[in-house]
Amino acid sequence: MATSSDGLFNDMSLLGVIGYVLEQTRFIFLVPILNRLVNLCQVISVLLFIDAAYMAIVVAIVKLLGRTPQKVLKWETFKNDEDVELAPSSNHPMVLIQIPIYNEKEVCQLSIRAVCKLSWPLDRMIVQVLDDSTDVDSKELVRLECKKWASEGVNIKPEVRDSREGYKAGALTAGMKHTYVEVCDFVVIFDADFQPEPDFLERTVPFLVHNPEIALVQAGWKYVNANECCMTRIQEMSLNYHFAVEQKSGSSIHGFFGFNGTAGVWRIKALNDAQGWKDRTIVEDMDLAVRAYLRGWKFVFVDDIKVKNELPSSFQAYRFQQHRWSCGPANLFKKIAMEIIQNERVSIWKKAYLIYNFFFLRKIIVHMFTFVFYCLILPATVIFPEIEVPKWTTIYIPATITILNAIATPKSFYLILYWILFENVMAMHRSKGTLIGLLETSRVKEWVVTQKLGETSTLRQNLIPHYSFPERLRWREIMVGMYLFICGYYDFVFGKTYLYVYLFLQSVAFFVVGVGYIGMSVPS
């Protein structure tokens, strides 16, 4: 008969075997795999640093040499000493202005009003309001605004479709099919919340008139609600970097930069040459720009022309926007990569820049690397002391890239820590969107118009409901926050580094977003 001491011995033997197996699994499988992942992330970190440094150097050189678009390219204003409305309209080309709208009653009048006040001869522009709205109030507001400006002599054309097929690309395509468009040389696109200054056309159209090789003039953005909350300030920092560094560096070397879908002027000849708008992805603007670039057309970004618009105030609206901005480019890359490779009109260097720099690094790798390395792999290394992650990977390179981002918005430099933590949280959503785009899963064609609240503070207050705590919860963020907190606690108790400081802060950022205390709460 077995004694109790025999049973205890057997239990201890079993525990010893389990411990041995776990230890061998750790050394044979887990440590080598994690070590290879860390090495791969180090390589990617260097590539991203080189790309960021390259763009920053280009912008710095351009600024030091004073090479503004007005100095580099041919540019001459149409204005003369007389009032523009009395000036000979034959000097001004015919311009079509398109305003796509979909259930945006809070802002739908803003763009129409601003466009109708542009200082351009009324007989030389057509304002086309492409209203796909299904909301009765929105449709009525658009109708009344169009009627008002038509009575003041503006050639305004409200166009309504029977369906929303093709979303924004479908609306823009349908707008270009009207016979009155045939007399126009250029087309300008403004989203419903964009409010151009009166001299917008006077400052942008001359680039196209005097430089026949240019297809697109892209203006910058400025934000009416940047100071509304911490989330909008962080968005301003990211977008300012996009325009001041990414767009400007691409424009300065006559390389590729994406059309932002609004606040830009297209040469209709170039648009038609690129086969017009396509709705195969949810980034129809980038799709058109790539096809025009592959046909040899050039783009120019004019950073001293900025158009007012509104940043999304709620986290839900921002998340939907970021899904579109991450899923769309990844899906477009999958569809157009071979077309880029096989193209014979542009040089191999331009094709390499488009595939490697623009798509691969900036639209795909950066999102997944940020989340996987800083929120998954790096925290896991605290449990495996055998793996050493050099400081240049965890501190020096990310700090340099972060400073380069923050320099574009010096007034918000004090928010740099919040920016880092929040961008890492958003990297989770962008990574998901990127994978959806590459794998073409069910949400690949999901298009949700970014909700805007308009200018009136009273209206904003009326749109802020009181949500109960359970309705605020977002479990993905909470789960990642718990993982980071556990890793941070382990490093605090057993580790020999101060990585737990970052891990605790990052976990707090995930928890804050996870319980819904970020941005403004507005109805879906």
C-alpha positions as CSV (number, residue, x, y, z in Angstrom):
1,M,0.0,0.0,0.0
2,A,1.3,3.5,-0.9
3,T,2.1,5.7,2.1
4,S,1.3,9.4,2.3
5,S,5.0,10.1,1.9
6,D,5.1,8.2,-1.4
7,G,2.1,10.3,-2.7
8,L,3.9,13.5,-1.6
9,F,7.1,12.3,-3.4
10,N,5.1,11.6,-6.5
11,D,3.4,15.1,-6.4
12,M,6.8,16.7,-6.0
13,S,8.2,14.7,-8.9
14,L,5.3,15.7,-11.1
15,L,5.8,19.4,-10.1
16,G,9.5,19.0,-10.9
17,V,8.7,17.6,-14.3
18,I,6.3,20.4,-15.1
19,G,8.8,22.9,-13.9
20,Y,11.5,21.3,-16.0
21,V,9.2,21.3,-19.1
22,L,8.3,25.0,-18.6
23,E,11.9,25.9,-18.1
24,Q,13.0,24.1,-21.3
25,T,10.1,25.6,-23.2
26,R,11.3,29.0,-22.0
27,F,14.9,28.6,-23.2
28,I,14.2,26.5,-26.3
29,F,11.2,28.3,-27.7
30,L,10.1,31.5,-26.0
31,V,13.4,33.2,-25.5
32,P,14.7,32.7,-29.0
33,I,11.4,33.7,-30.6
34,L,11.2,36.8,-28.5
35,N,14.8,37.6,-29.2
36,R,14.3,37.4,-32.9
37,L,11.2,39.7,-32.7
38,V,13.2,42.2,-30.7
39,N,16.0,42.1,-33.3
40,L,13.4,42.6,-36.1
41,C,11.9,45.5,-34.3
42,Q,15.3,47.1,-33.9
43,V,15.8,47.0,-37.7
44,I,12.3,48.5,-38.3
45,S,13.1,51.2,-35.7
46,V,16.2,52.2,-37.6
47,L,14.3,52.3,-40.9
48,L,11.6,54.5,-39.5
49,F,14.3,56.8,-38.0
50,I,16.1,57.1,-41.3
51,D,12.8,58.0,-43.0
52,A,11.9,60.6,-40.4
53,A,15.3,62.1,-40.4
54,Y,15.4,62.3,-44.2
55,M,12.1,64.1,-44.3
56,A,13.2,66.5,-41.6
57,I,16.4,67.3,-43.4
58,V,14.6,68.0,-46.7
59,V,12.2,70.4,-45.0
60,A,15.1,72.1,-43.1
61,I,17.1,72.7,-46.3
62,V,14.0,74.0,-48.1
63,K,13.3,76.4,-45.3
64,L,16.9,77.6,-45.1
65,L,17.1,78.2,-48.8
66,G,13.6,79.9,-48.8
67,R,12.4,77.6,-51.6
68,T,8.7,78.4,-51.3
69,P,6.4,77.1,-54.1
70,Q,5.8,80.7,-55.3
71,K,9.6,81.1,-55.8
72,V,10.3,77.7,-57.3
73,L,7.3,77.5,-59.7
74,K,5.7,80.1,-62.0
75,W,3.1,82.0,-60.2
76,E,1.3,85.2,-61.0
77,T,-1.9,86.5,-59.4
78,F,-5.0,87.2,-61.5
79,K,-5.8,90.3,-59.4
80,N,-5.4,93.8,-60.6
81,D,-6.1,97.2,-59.2
82,E,-9.9,97.0,-59.7
83,D,-12.3,95.0,-57.7
84,V,-12.1,91.3,-58.6
85,E,-15.9,91.1,-59.5
86,L,-15.4,94.0,-61.9
87,A,-12.2,92.7,-63.4
88,P,-12.3,91.2,-66.9
89,S,-13.5,87.6,-66.2
90,S,-11.7,86.3,-69.2
91,N,-8.4,86.5,-67.2
92,H,-9.9,83.9,-64.8
93,P,-10.3,80.2,-65.8
94,M,-13.6,78.4,-65.2
95,V,-13.6,76.6,-61.8
96,L,-15.9,74.0,-60.5
97,I,-16.2,73.7,-56.7
98,Q,-17.6,70.5,-55.3
99,I,-19.0,70.1,-51.8
100,P,-19.9,66.5,-50.9
101,I,-22.4,66.3,-48.0
102,Y,-23.9,63.4,-46.1
103,N,-26.2,64.0,-43.1
104,E,-24.0,66.8,-41.7
105,K,-26.6,69.2,-40.6
106,E,-24.3,70.7,-37.9
107,V,-21.8,71.9,-40.5
108,C,-23.4,71.6,-43.9
109,Q,-23.9,75.4,-44.3
110,L,-20.3,76.4,-43.3
111,S,-18.6,75.3,-46.5
112,I,-21.4,76.5,-48.8
113,R,-21.3,79.9,-47.2
114,A,-17.5,80.2,-47.3
115,V,-17.3,79.0,-50.9
116,C,-19.9,81.4,-52.1
117,K,-17.9,84.3,-50.6
118,L,-14.7,83.5,-52.6
119,S,-13.2,86.5,-54.4
120,W,-13.6,85.1,-57.9
121,P,-15.8,86.3,-60.7
122,L,-19.2,84.9,-60.3
123,D,-19.5,84.0,-64.0
124,R,-16.2,82.0,-63.8
125,M,-17.2,79.5,-61.0
126,I,-19.8,76.9,-60.5
127,V,-20.6,75.7,-57.0
128,Q,-21.8,72.1,-57.0
129,V,-23.4,70.8,-53.7
130,L,-23.4,67.0,-53.9
131,D,-26.0,66.2,-51.2
132,D,-26.4,62.4,-50.5
133,S,-28.1,63.1,-47.2
134,T,-31.0,60.9,-46.0
135,D,-31.7,63.1,-42.9
136,V,-34.6,65.4,-43.6
137,D,-33.3,68.3,-41.5
138,S,-29.9,68.2,-43.3
139,K,-31.5,68.1,-46.7
140,E,-33.7,71.1,-45.9
141,L,-30.7,73.1,-44.5
142,V,-28.7,72.5,-47.7
143,R,-31.7,73.4,-49.9
144,L,-32.3,76.7,-48.1
145,E,-28.6,77.6,-48.1
146,C,-28.3,76.9,-51.9
147,K,-31.5,78.9,-52.6
148,K,-30.2,81.8,-50.6
149,W,-26.9,82.1,-52.5
150,A,-28.6,81.5,-55.9
151,S,-30.7,84.5,-55.2
152,E,-27.5,86.5,-54.7
153,G,-26.2,85.6,-58.1
154,V,-24.0,82.6,-57.3
155,N,-24.1,79.9,-59.9
156,I,-24.8,77.1,-57.4
157,K,-26.1,73.6,-58.4
158,P,-27.6,71.4,-55.7
159,E,-27.3,67.8,-57.0
160,V,-29.1,64.9,-55.2
161,R,-28.6,61.2,-56.0
162,D,-31.1,58.4,-55.6
163,S,-28.6,56.3,-53.7
164,R,-25.2,56.6,-51.9
165,E,-23.5,54.1,-54.2
166,G,-19.7,54.5,-54.1
167,Y,-19.9,56.9,-51.1
168,K,-17.9,60.1,-51.6
169,A,-16.2,58.8,-54.8
170,G,-19.6,58.0,-56.3
171,A,-20.9,61.5,-55.5
172,L,-17.8,63.2,-57.0
173,T,-18.0,61.0,-60.1
174,A,-21.7,61.7,-60.6
175,G,-21.0,65.4,-60.2
176,M,-18.4,65.4,-63.0
177,K,-20.9,63.9,-65.5
178,H,-23.1,67.0,-65.7
179,T,-22.8,68.8,-69.0
180,Y,-22.1,72.2,-67.4
181,V,-18.8,70.7,-66.1
182,E,-17.4,70.5,-69.6
183,V,-16.6,74.3,-69.6
184,C,-14.5,74.0,-66.4
185,D,-10.7,73.8,-66.3
186,F,-10.2,73.0,-62.7
187,V,-12.2,71.4,-59.8
188,V,-11.9,72.2,-56.1
189,I,-13.1,69.9,-53.4
190,F,-14.2,71.0,-49.9
191,D,-15.7,68.7,-47.2
192,A,-18.8,70.1,-45.4
193,D,-16.9,71.6,-42.5
194,F,-14.1,73.2,-44.5
195,Q,-14.2,77.0,-44.7
196,P,-11.7,78.5,-47.2
197,E,-10.6,82.1,-47.0
198,P,-11.9,84.5,-49.7
199,D,-8.6,84.5,-51.6
200,F,-8.2,80.7,-51.7
201,L,-8.7,80.5,-55.5
202,E,-6.6,83.5,-56.2
203,R,-3.6,81.9,-54.4
204,T,-3.9,78.3,-55.6
205,V,-5.2,78.4,-59.2
206,P,-2.3,80.3,-60.6
207,F,0.0,77.4,-59.9
208,L,-2.1,75.2,-62.3
209,V,-2.5,77.9,-64.9
210,H,1.2,78.7,-65.2
211,N,2.6,75.2,-64.7
212,P,0.9,72.7,-67.1
213,E,2.7,69.7,-65.6
214,I,1.0,70.2,-62.2
215,A,-2.2,68.2,-61.5
216,L,-2.9,69.1,-57.9
217,V,-2.4,72.0,-55.5
218,Q,-3.0,70.9,-51.9
219,A,-3.5,73.5,-49.2
220,G,-2.9,73.0,-45.5
221,W,-5.4,72.8,-42.7
222,K,-6.1,74.8,-39.5
223,Y,-8.5,73.8,-36.8
224,V,-11.3,75.8,-35.2
225,N,-11.5,73.5,-32.2
226,A,-7.9,72.5,-31.6
227,N,-8.1,73.8,-28.0
228,E,-11.4,72.0,-27.1
229,C,-9.8,69.1,-25.2
230,C,-6.6,67.2,-24.8
231,M,-7.6,64.8,-27.6
232,T,-8.1,67.5,-30.2
233,R,-4.7,69.1,-29.2
234,I,-3.0,65.8,-29.8
235,Q,-4.7,65.4,-33.2
236,E,-3.4,68.9,-34.1
237,M,0.1,67.8,-33.3
238,S,-0.1,64.7,-35.5
239,L,-1.7,66.5,-38.4
240,N,0.6,69.4,-38.3
241,Y,3.5,67.0,-38.6
242,H,1.8,65.3,-41.5
243,F,1.5,68.6,-43.4
244,A,4.7,70.4,-42.3
245,V,7.0,67.4,-42.8
246,E,5.5,64.6,-44.8
247,Q,3.5,66.7,-47.3
248,K,6.1,69.4,-47.6
249,S,9.1,67.1,-48.0
250,G,7.2,65.2,-50.8
251,S,6.2,68.4,-52.6
252,S,9.7,69.9,-52.3
253,I,11.4,67.0,-54.1
254,H,8.6,66.6,-56.7
255,G,7.9,63.2,-55.1
256,F,4.6,61.7,-54.2
257,F,2.4,62.8,-51.4
258,G,-1.3,61.9,-51.0
259,F,-4.2,64.1,-51.8
260,N,-6.1,64.7,-48.5
261,G,-9.5,64.5,-50.1
262,T,-10.4,68.2,-49.4
263,A,-8.9,71.7,-49.7
264,G,-7.2,70.8,-53.0
265,V,-7.5,72.0,-56.6
266,W,-7.3,69.5,-59.4
267,R,-6.7,70.0,-63.1
268,I,-9.7,68.3,-64.7
269,K,-7.5,67.1,-67.6
270,A,-5.2,65.3,-65.1
271,L,-8.2,63.9,-63.2
272,N,-9.6,62.4,-66.5
273,D,-6.2,61.2,-67.6
274,A,-6.0,59.2,-64.3
275,Q,-9.4,57.7,-65.1
276,G,-11.3,59.7,-62.5
277,W,-12.6,58.7,-59.1
278,K,-12.8,55.0,-58.2
279,D,-14.7,53.5,-55.2
280,R,-12.6,50.3,-55.0
281,T,-11.3,51.4,-51.6
282,I,-12.4,53.9,-48.9
283,V,-9.5,56.2,-49.8
284,E,-10.6,57.4,-53.2
285,D,-8.5,60.6,-52.8
286,M,-5.2,58.6,-52.4
287,D,-6.2,56.2,-55.1
288,L,-6.7,59.1,-57.6
289,A,-3.4,60.7,-56.6
290,V,-1.4,57.5,-57.1
291,R,-2.8,56.9,-60.5
292,A,-2.2,60.5,-61.6
293,Y,1.4,60.3,-60.2
294,L,2.0,57.1,-62.2
295,R,1.0,59.0,-65.4
296,G,3.7,61.6,-64.8
297,W,1.7,64.4,-63.2
298,K,3.2,66.5,-60.4
299,F,1.7,67.8,-57.2
300,V,2.5,70.9,-55.1
301,F,1.7,71.5,-51.4
302,V,1.4,75.2,-50.4
303,D,1.9,75.3,-46.7
304,D,1.1,79.0,-46.2
305,I,-2.5,78.5,-47.4
306,K,-4.6,76.9,-44.7
307,V,-8.3,76.1,-44.7
308,K,-10.3,76.1,-41.4
309,N,-12.0,72.9,-40.5
310,E,-13.0,70.9,-37.4
311,L,-11.3,68.0,-35.6
312,P,-13.4,65.1,-34.4
313,S,-14.3,65.8,-30.7
314,S,-15.4,62.4,-29.6
315,F,-13.2,59.3,-29.4
316,Q,-15.7,57.3,-31.3
317,A,-15.7,59.7,-34.3
318,Y,-11.9,59.8,-34.2
319,R,-11.6,56.0,-34.1
320,F,-13.9,55.7,-37.2
321,Q,-11.7,58.3,-38.9
322,Q,-8.5,56.5,-38.1
323,H,-10.0,53.2,-39.2
324,R,-10.6,54.7,-42.6
325,W,-7.1,56.3,-42.7
326,S,-5.3,53.1,-41.8
327,C,-7.5,50.5,-43.5
328,G,-7.9,52.4,-46.8
329,P,-4.2,52.9,-47.6
330,A,-3.3,49.2,-46.7
331,N,-6.1,48.0,-49.0
332,L,-5.1,50.4,-51.8
333,F,-1.5,49.2,-51.5
334,K,-2.7,45.6,-52.0
335,K,-4.7,46.5,-55.0
336,I,-2.3,48.8,-56.7
337,A,1.2,47.4,-55.9
338,M,1.6,45.5,-59.1
339,E,0.3,48.4,-61.1
340,I,3.1,50.6,-59.6
341,I,5.7,47.9,-60.3
342,Q,4.7,47.4,-63.9
343,N,4.3,51.1,-64.7
344,E,6.7,52.4,-67.4
345,R,6.0,56.2,-67.2
346,V,7.9,56.9,-63.9
347,S,11.5,56.0,-62.9
348,I,12.4,53.1,-60.8
349,W,13.4,55.5,-58.0
350,K,9.9,57.1,-57.9
351,K,8.3,53.7,-57.9
352,A,10.6,52.6,-55.0
353,Y,9.8,55.8,-53.1
354,L,6.0,55.2,-53.6
355,I,6.1,51.5,-52.6
356,Y,8.7,51.6,-49.8
357,N,8.6,55.0,-48.2
358,F,5.0,56.1,-48.7
359,F,3.1,52.8,-48.5
360,F,5.2,50.2,-46.7
361,L,6.9,52.3,-44.0
362,R,4.4,55.1,-43.4
363,K,1.1,53.5,-44.0
364,I,1.6,49.8,-43.0
365,I,4.7,49.1,-40.9
366,V,4.6,52.2,-38.6
367,H,1.2,51.4,-37.1
368,M,1.8,47.7,-36.4
369,F,5.4,48.3,-35.2
370,T,4.3,51.0,-32.7
371,F,1.6,48.8,-31.1
372,V,3.4,45.4,-31.3
373,F,6.8,46.6,-30.1
374,Y,5.9,49.2,-27.5
375,C,2.7,47.6,-26.1
376,L,3.3,43.9,-26.5
377,I,7.0,42.8,-27.1
378,L,8.8,45.4,-25.0
379,P,6.6,44.8,-21.9
380,A,7.2,41.0,-22.3
381,T,10.9,41.4,-22.2
382,V,10.7,42.3,-18.4
383,I,9.8,38.6,-17.8
384,F,12.8,37.4,-19.8
385,P,16.0,39.0,-18.3
386,E,18.0,37.0,-20.8
387,I,16.8,39.5,-23.5
388,E,18.5,42.9,-23.6
389,V,16.9,45.7,-25.5
390,P,19.4,48.5,-26.2
391,K,18.6,52.0,-25.0
392,W,18.9,53.4,-28.5
393,T,15.9,51.3,-29.5
394,T,13.7,52.2,-26.4
395,I,14.9,55.8,-25.7
396,Y,17.1,57.6,-28.2
397,I,15.3,56.8,-31.5
398,P,11.7,57.1,-30.3
399,A,12.6,60.3,-28.4
400,T,14.2,61.8,-31.6
401,I,11.2,60.9,-33.8
402,T,8.8,62.2,-31.1
403,I,10.6,65.5,-30.9
404,L,10.5,65.8,-34.7
405,N,6.7,65.3,-34.5
406,A,6.2,67.8,-31.7
407,I,8.3,70.6,-33.3
408,A,5.6,71.2,-35.9
409,T,3.3,72.3,-33.0
410,P,5.6,74.2,-30.5
411,K,2.7,75.6,-28.5
412,S,1.7,72.0,-27.5
413,F,5.2,70.7,-26.7
414,Y,4.3,70.3,-23.1
415,L,1.8,67.6,-24.1
416,I,4.5,65.5,-25.6
417,L,4.1,62.7,-23.0
418,Y,0.3,62.6,-23.5
419,W,0.9,62.5,-27.2
420,I,3.2,59.5,-27.0
421,L,0.9,57.5,-24.7
422,F,-2.3,58.3,-26.7
423,E,-0.6,57.5,-30.1
424,N,0.4,54.1,-28.7
425,V,-3.2,53.5,-27.8
426,M,-4.4,54.6,-31.2
427,A,-1.7,52.3,-32.8
428,M,-3.8,49.4,-31.6
429,H,-6.8,50.6,-33.7
430,R,-4.6,51.6,-36.6
431,S,-3.0,48.1,-36.6
432,K,-6.4,46.5,-36.7
433,G,-7.5,48.8,-39.6
434,T,-4.2,48.0,-41.5
435,L,-4.8,44.2,-41.1
436,I,-8.4,44.6,-42.2
437,G,-7.2,46.4,-45.3
438,L,-4.5,43.9,-46.1
439,L,-6.7,40.8,-45.5
440,E,-9.9,42.4,-46.9
441,T,-12.2,41.3,-44.1
442,S,-15.8,42.4,-43.6
443,R,-15.0,46.0,-42.5
444,V,-12.7,46.8,-45.4
445,K,-15.3,49.0,-47.2
446,E,-16.8,50.5,-44.0
447,W,-17.4,54.2,-44.5
448,V,-18.6,56.3,-41.6
449,V,-18.7,60.0,-42.1
450,T,-16.6,61.7,-39.3
451,Q,-19.1,63.4,-37.0
452,K,-18.6,67.1,-36.6
453,L,-20.4,69.4,-34.2
454,G,-20.2,72.8,-35.8
455,E,-19.2,76.2,-34.4
456,T,-22.0,77.0,-31.9
457,S,-21.0,76.2,-28.3
458,T,-24.7,75.9,-27.3
459,L,-25.2,73.2,-29.9
460,R,-22.1,71.4,-28.6
461,Q,-23.5,71.4,-25.1
462,N,-26.8,70.1,-26.2
463,L,-25.0,67.2,-28.0
464,I,-23.2,66.0,-24.8
465,P,-25.4,63.3,-23.1
466,H,-24.7,61.7,-19.8
467,Y,-23.6,58.1,-20.4
468,S,-23.6,55.5,-17.6
469,F,-20.3,53.9,-16.7
470,P,-21.0,50.5,-18.3
471,E,-21.7,52.2,-21.6
472,R,-18.3,53.8,-21.6
473,L,-16.3,50.6,-21.3
474,R,-14.0,49.4,-24.1
475,W,-12.7,46.0,-23.3
476,R,-9.8,45.8,-25.7
477,E,-8.1,48.8,-24.2
478,I,-8.8,47.5,-20.7
479,M,-7.3,44.1,-21.4
480,V,-4.1,45.6,-22.9
481,G,-4.0,48.0,-20.0
482,M,-4.1,45.1,-17.6
483,Y,-1.3,43.3,-19.5
484,L,0.9,46.4,-19.3
485,F,0.2,46.9,-15.6
486,I,1.1,43.2,-14.8
487,C,4.3,43.5,-16.7
488,G,5.1,46.8,-15.0
489,Y,4.4,45.3,-11.6
490,Y,6.7,42.3,-12.3
491,D,9.5,44.7,-13.4
492,F,8.9,46.8,-10.3
493,V,9.3,43.8,-8.0
494,F,11.8,41.6,-9.8
495,G,13.4,43.8,-12.5
496,K,16.6,45.7,-12.6
497,T,15.5,48.5,-14.9
498,Y,13.1,51.4,-14.7
499,L,10.9,50.2,-17.6
500,Y,8.1,49.9,-15.1
501,V,7.7,53.7,-15.1
502,Y,6.8,53.6,-18.8
503,L,4.6,50.5,-18.4
504,F,2.6,52.0,-15.6
505,L,2.0,55.2,-17.5
506,Q,1.1,53.4,-20.7
507,S,-1.3,51.1,-18.8
508,V,-3.0,54.2,-17.3
509,A,-3.4,55.6,-20.8
510,F,-5.2,52.4,-22.0
511,F,-7.4,52.4,-18.9
512,V,-8.4,56.0,-19.4
513,V,-9.4,55.3,-22.9
514,G,-10.9,52.0,-21.9
515,V,-13.3,53.6,-19.4
516,G,-14.3,56.3,-21.9
517,Y,-12.7,59.4,-20.3
518,I,-11.1,60.8,-23.5
519,G,-12.5,63.4,-25.8
520,M,-16.2,64.6,-25.7
521,S,-19.1,62.2,-25.4
522,V,-21.5,62.7,-28.2
523,P,-24.3,60.5,-29.5
524,S,-23.5,58.0,-32.2
